[in-house]
Amino acid sequence: MPKRPLIIDTDTGCGFVHAAMLVAGCGLFDIKGACTVYGSTTAKRAAVHAAYLRDLCADYYPVVSGAEKPILVRRKNSMSPDDCSALEDTEGMYTFSPDPEERAWDFIYRTAVSLDGEAELFCTGPLTNIAIAVIRHRDLPRFIKRITIAAGTSREGNATAYAEYNVYSDPHAFKCVLDAGFRQVDLVELEFCGTAFLNSNDTEKRIPEATADNIWKSLLGSCERRRETSVRERSLVQGVADPAKTYWHDAAAAFALAIPAAVSASNVYAMVELRSEISSGRTLFDFNRRFTDDPNVRLALYTQREMFADFYFRCLRTFDRRKGG
């Protein structure tokens, strides 16, 4: 079975470490490149982290730096809930300089055209790179077979009470992508993570079961410890958190990307609030078909938690037999 050509666009936070392991470990994808965007850190630092994760798999594909700021909105004190702290230690021992001659949006278009409409996009950060690519290259959507996006929420947000971080960071970019006319847009919102997660038995027993030479084991453990600390800190303020459950938005999206048949989804019309200062970046979904607009996204709703966990550890075990690059 031929592998599916994939272009990644990410801000390379701790959550993306899990997603990168799943995408590389499942064996379903031929990764054509990784583009980076601001979010968990700067786009340039994110490129260093993305290159480190690439080389960890002994793989090779280009890593290209992209947008360092949103298209229009400038957020004050907008901190990503998914930082890159577990990857910061790699910066002192690992160096990487992305090609300054090509930016992410041009790389995405050039690569998609070369694949003659078979390329897939996997986006786990603010959508600024994709929006710029659409603005500069209006015919990009016809060269993309499918775009899977980790963004949005139908209930509570993680950037504000209403908004999910990737949308809140650049709501105009999110709207631009929704309006671009991509053939298939699979949207994985925050609520989906409540069905695609690891529990304490998984993280305390199944991750340590990986062999000592598994190249991801230590890094995944560092990410999980950082997540638990972050959850406890937020719970003191918000009063809602469950450290026993590991929610990684990017990992849930990677599962939906890899095995779409395992995900219950609904074709709905999605929109984003741009004008209100209070609810800017809020995603709204027309579940009841109250508008005349045709559905523009396939919204992931539910999967079986055990299926996600089995997929996660099946991918992890493939690295028991590998050596890092």
Secondary structure by P-SEA (a helix, b strand, c coil): cbbbbbbbbccccaaaaaaaaaaaaaccccccbbbbbcccccaaaaaaaaaaaaaaacbbbbbbbccccccccccccccccccccccccccccbbbbccccccaaaaaaaaaaaacccbbbbbcccaaaaaaaaaacccccccccbbbbcccccccccccccccccccccaaaaaaaaaccccbbbbbcaaaaaaccccccccccccccccccccaaaaaaaaaaaaaaaaaaaaaacccccccbbbbaaaaaaaaaaccccccccbbbbbbbccccccccbbbbcccccccccccccccccccaaaaaaaaaaaaacccccccc
